[in-house]
C-alpha cells in the first residue's frame, strides 16, 4: 500500500483535477497552492480518507498544517493507521 499515491489520487478526485496534476513528492504544496482547495473540499478529502482507510478524524485534529503538503497529509493518514 502506497499511502502517498493514495493521498494524491484522493486529492485529485475530490478537487476535480486531472491525474498527474499533483506532483508525487512530499514537499508538493497543497493548501494555498491548488485553487480548487476550499473548506468544502477539505471535508470531502477527510471523508474519503475515513472511507478508504477505515479511520476516524475528529474536528480538533484538523489544521492547516496537515494540508500544507502532500507529505504532511501522508504523515497524518499514516499516523491514523497506527
N, C-alpha and C positions, 0 to 999 in steps of 0.2 A: 504494500500500500504506500503510494507516494502522496503524502498529505499536501505538499506544496502544489503538486499538479492538480489535485482535487480542489484546493482553495482557489486556484486560478480559474479552473473550469466553473466553479460556483460563482465567482465574481463576474466572469464574462456572461454567464447565463442570466444572472439576476440583473445585471446592468444593461443587458441587451446589446453588448458589443461583440464584435467578431472574434472568433478563435484566433489566438496569436496577438491580439491587441495588447495584452499584458505580458511583459517580458518575464520569463521564468527565472527570476533572480531574487534572492531575499531582500535586496535593497531597493527593489522597484517600488516607487511611491504609489500609494493608493488614495488615501484621503487628501483632498485638495489637488490631486493630480489628474483625476478622472472626472470630467464634467458631469457624467451621469450619476455619480455617487451623491446621494442625498439621504435624509433621515429615513425615508421610506425604503430605500434600497438596503440600508443597514439592517432594518427589521427583516427584510426578505433574505438577506445573506445569513443572518443568525438563524432564521427558521430553517434554511437549507442545511446549515451545519448540524442543527439539532436532529433533523430528519435523517441525514446521511450517516451520522456517527452515533446516534442514539444518546446524545449528550443533552444537558440542560444548562442554559445560560441565564443567570439571574441579571436583573436590571442593574444592580450595583456593580457588576463585573465589567460593564461596558464603559469604554473610554476612547477618546480619540487616539491614544497611544496604541491601542490594539489594532486600529485600522490605518496606522501610519504607513506600513509597508507590507509587501507580500510576506516577508519574513516574520513580522510581528503577528500577523494573522495566523500564519502557520504555527508559530510557537504557542499562541493561545489555544488553538484547536488541539495541538499535541498535549498541552497541559491538562485539558479537559478529559483526555483519554487515559490519563494515568490513574 
